[in-house]
Amino acid sequence: MAKVKLPEEKARFPFNMIESMMPMYPRIAVMGWMFVGIAILVGVFALAPAQSAFFSDAKAVREAAGVGSLFVNANVTSQVIETWVPQFKFLGLGLGLMAITMALGIIAKKLRHMGMTITGHMSSNYRPPMPPIPGSVRWFQLSTMMGLMVLLAVLVVGIVLATGVVPAYWNNSIAKVLNQAQPGSALLTQLGVVKSFHFWLNPLRMVGMAFLFTAITIALTVIIGTLRQQAKLLVGFFYQARN
């Protein structure tokens, strides 16, 4: 029996761009590992020495140090790194989860192609109609993109803070300048930003991770559903052919 090539449904924008990126999941996984590796290196060779330098003397000495001193510079370095490196690290983790989602998408796509190949070899009398692409496929693709965009936005905010208000505030003597800031001063305004952004930025990056984990879950349900459909199709074909 001659094989019949069944028409394949083409994805529309922006899903066609997402599907074109899916075969790149090994590179994306490597990129995620690189981000995490860079974060570890920054922690080992920049953050740890800065913390050691800052806590190398008594509290009174550290807080009395002036601008340009070892203690102030070490404190600024520590605060800046602690502002952007966690966001950078989570973007690397997000890329790793994105690679998993894309690999699952490739599996689901290959399973569909396998079903089309098997159906194409069936007689027209027994050939069932090819089911449409499940809507959940688009949902896990959108969830993946949303998660990555949220993590990118979090990193951008972290970089803006790390190059702006964070060093501007901490590049001062603690005892002589920061502790003497008056109500309504620019320093207290900066302190409000420095002390508050963790309370919303950290949960926001968790939202991005939640989108990615949701995408993985939906992708797994797509694969399970595809396998069930193919098993049902083959069983139905067997009974029709036998009768």
C-alpha positions as CSV (number, residue, x, y, z in Angstrom):
1,M,0.0,0.0,0.0
2,A,1.4,3.4,-1.0
3,K,2.1,5.8,1.8
4,V,-0.2,8.9,1.8
5,K,1.4,12.1,3.1
6,L,-1.0,13.9,5.4
7,P,-1.0,17.7,5.5
8,E,0.8,19.2,8.5
9,E,-0.7,22.1,10.3
10,K,1.6,25.1,10.3
11,A,1.9,27.2,13.4
12,R,1.1,30.9,13.2
13,F,3.1,33.8,14.5
14,P,4.5,33.9,17.2
15,F,4.3,30.2,17.7
16,N,6.2,29.5,14.5
17,M,9.2,31.4,16.0
18,I,9.0,29.4,19.2
19,E,8.9,26.1,17.3
20,S,11.8,27.1,15.2
21,M,13.8,27.6,18.4
22,M,12.9,24.3,19.9
23,P,15.7,22.3,18.2
24,M,18.2,24.7,19.9
25,Y,17.5,23.3,23.4
26,P,21.0,21.8,23.9
27,R,22.6,25.2,23.3
28,I,20.1,26.9,25.6
29,A,20.8,24.4,28.3
30,V,24.6,25.0,27.9
31,M,23.9,28.8,28.1
32,G,21.9,28.3,31.3
33,W,24.9,26.3,32.8
34,M,27.2,29.1,31.8
35,F,25.0,31.7,33.6
36,V,25.0,29.7,36.7
37,G,28.8,29.0,36.4
38,I,29.5,32.8,36.0
39,A,27.4,33.5,39.1
40,I,29.4,30.9,41.1
41,L,32.7,32.5,39.9
42,V,31.5,36.0,40.8
43,G,30.6,34.7,44.2
44,V,33.9,33.0,44.8
45,F,36.3,35.6,43.3
46,A,34.4,38.9,44.0
47,L,31.7,38.6,46.6
48,A,33.6,36.4,49.1
49,P,36.8,38.6,49.1
50,A,34.7,41.7,49.4
51,Q,32.9,40.3,52.4
52,S,36.1,39.2,54.0
53,A,37.6,42.6,53.5
54,F,34.6,44.4,55.0
55,F,34.4,42.2,58.1
56,S,38.1,42.2,58.7
57,D,37.9,44.8,61.5
58,A,35.6,45.9,64.3
59,K,32.2,47.3,63.7
60,A,33.1,50.8,64.9
61,V,36.1,50.9,62.5
62,R,34.0,49.7,59.5
63,E,31.2,52.2,60.1
64,A,33.6,55.1,60.7
65,A,35.5,54.5,57.4
66,G,35.2,57.3,54.8
67,V,34.5,57.3,51.1
68,G,37.3,55.7,49.2
69,S,38.4,53.5,52.0
70,L,38.8,49.8,51.8
71,F,35.8,49.1,54.0
72,V,33.4,51.4,52.0
73,N,34.6,50.0,48.7
74,A,34.2,46.4,49.9
75,N,30.7,47.2,51.2
76,V,29.7,48.8,47.9
77,T,31.0,45.8,46.0
78,S,29.2,43.3,48.2
79,Q,25.9,45.2,48.0
80,V,26.1,45.6,44.2
81,I,26.9,41.9,43.6
82,E,24.1,40.8,46.0
83,T,21.7,42.9,43.9
84,W,22.3,41.6,40.4
85,V,24.0,38.2,40.8
86,P,20.9,36.4,42.2
87,Q,18.8,37.7,39.3
88,F,21.5,36.6,36.8
89,K,21.6,33.1,38.4
90,F,17.9,32.7,38.3
91,L,17.9,33.6,34.6
92,G,20.4,30.7,34.1
93,L,18.1,28.4,35.9
94,G,15.2,29.6,33.8
95,L,17.2,28.9,30.6
96,G,17.7,25.4,31.9
97,L,14.0,24.9,32.5
98,M,13.3,26.4,29.1
99,A,15.6,23.8,27.5
100,I,13.6,21.1,29.2
101,T,10.4,22.5,28.0
102,M,11.7,22.7,24.4
103,A,13.0,19.1,24.6
104,L,9.5,18.0,25.7
105,G,8.1,20.0,22.8
106,I,10.4,18.2,20.3
107,I,9.2,14.9,21.8
108,A,5.6,15.8,21.4
109,K,6.2,17.0,17.8
110,K,8.0,13.8,16.9
111,L,5.2,11.7,18.4
112,R,2.7,13.6,16.2
113,H,4.9,13.0,13.1
114,M,5.0,9.3,14.0
115,G,1.3,9.2,14.3
116,M,0.9,10.9,10.9
117,T,3.4,8.4,9.4
118,I,1.4,5.4,10.7
119,T,-1.9,6.9,9.6
120,G,-0.5,7.6,6.2
121,H,0.2,3.9,5.7
122,M,-3.3,2.9,6.6
123,S,-6.0,2.2,4.0
124,S,-8.3,5.0,3.3
125,N,-11.2,2.8,4.5
126,Y,-9.7,2.6,8.0
127,R,-7.7,5.8,8.2
128,P,-9.1,8.1,11.0
129,P,-9.0,11.8,10.7
130,M,-5.8,13.4,12.2
131,P,-6.8,15.2,15.4
132,P,-5.8,18.9,15.5
133,I,-2.9,20.1,17.5
134,P,-4.0,20.4,21.1
135,G,-4.5,23.9,22.4
136,S,-2.4,23.0,25.4
137,V,0.6,23.0,23.1
138,R,0.2,26.8,22.6
139,W,-0.3,27.2,26.4
140,F,3.0,25.6,27.4
141,Q,4.8,27.6,24.6
142,L,3.3,30.8,25.9
143,S,4.0,29.9,29.5
144,T,7.6,29.2,28.7
145,M,8.0,32.6,27.0
146,M,6.3,34.4,29.8
147,G,8.5,32.8,32.4
148,L,11.7,33.8,30.5
149,M,10.5,37.3,29.9
150,V,9.7,37.8,33.6
151,L,13.2,36.5,34.5
152,L,14.8,38.9,31.9
153,A,12.8,41.8,33.3
154,V,13.9,40.9,36.9
155,L,17.5,40.8,35.7
156,V,17.2,44.2,34.0
157,V,15.7,45.7,37.2
158,G,18.5,44.2,39.2
159,I,21.1,45.7,36.9
160,V,19.5,49.1,37.1
161,L,19.5,49.0,40.8
162,A,23.0,47.7,41.0
163,T,24.3,50.5,38.8
164,G,22.1,53.3,40.3
165,V,20.6,53.6,43.8
166,V,22.5,50.8,45.5
167,P,26.1,52.1,45.0
168,A,24.9,55.7,45.4
169,Y,23.6,54.9,48.8
170,W,26.3,52.6,50.2
171,N,29.2,54.7,48.9
172,N,29.2,56.8,52.0
173,S,30.5,56.5,55.6
174,I,27.9,54.6,57.6
175,A,28.5,56.4,60.9
176,K,29.2,59.9,59.6
177,V,26.7,60.1,56.7
178,L,24.2,57.3,56.5
179,N,23.3,57.1,60.2
180,Q,22.8,60.9,60.3
181,A,20.5,61.2,57.4
182,Q,17.5,63.4,58.2
183,P,13.8,62.8,57.3
184,G,13.0,63.8,53.8
185,S,16.6,63.6,52.7
186,A,17.8,61.9,49.5
187,L,19.7,59.3,51.5
188,L,16.5,58.1,53.3
189,T,14.7,57.9,50.0
190,Q,17.5,55.8,48.6
191,L,17.4,53.6,51.8
192,G,13.7,53.0,51.3
193,V,14.5,51.6,47.8
194,V,17.5,49.6,48.9
195,K,15.6,48.0,51.8
196,S,12.3,47.4,49.9
197,F,13.1,46.0,46.5
198,H,13.9,42.5,47.8
199,F,10.3,42.2,49.0
200,W,8.9,42.5,45.4
201,L,11.7,41.6,43.1
202,N,12.3,38.1,44.7
203,P,8.7,37.1,44.5
204,L,8.6,38.4,40.9
205,R,11.4,36.0,39.9
206,M,9.5,33.2,41.6
207,V,6.5,34.1,39.3
208,G,8.8,33.6,36.3
209,M,10.0,30.2,37.6
210,A,6.3,29.2,38.2
211,F,5.5,30.0,34.6
212,L,8.4,27.7,33.5
213,F,7.4,24.8,35.8
214,T,3.8,25.2,34.6
215,A,5.0,24.9,31.0
216,I,6.9,21.7,31.8
217,T,3.8,20.2,33.5
218,I,1.6,21.1,30.5
219,A,4.2,19.8,28.0
220,L,4.1,16.4,29.9
221,T,0.3,16.3,29.7
222,V,0.6,16.9,25.9
223,I,3.0,14.0,25.5
224,I,0.8,11.7,27.7
225,G,-2.3,12.8,25.7
226,T,-0.6,12.1,22.4
227,L,0.5,8.6,23.5
228,R,-3.1,7.8,24.6
229,Q,-4.5,9.0,21.3
230,Q,-2.0,6.9,19.3
231,A,-2.7,3.9,21.4
232,K,-6.5,4.3,20.9
233,L,-6.0,4.8,17.1
234,L,-3.9,1.6,16.8
235,V,-6.4,-0.4,18.8
236,G,-9.3,0.9,16.7
237,F,-7.4,0.1,13.5
238,F,-6.7,-3.4,14.7
239,Y,-10.3,-4.2,15.4
240,Q,-11.5,-2.6,12.2
241,A,-9.0,-4.6,10.1
242,R,-9.8,-7.8,11.9
243,N,-13.5,-7.5,11.3
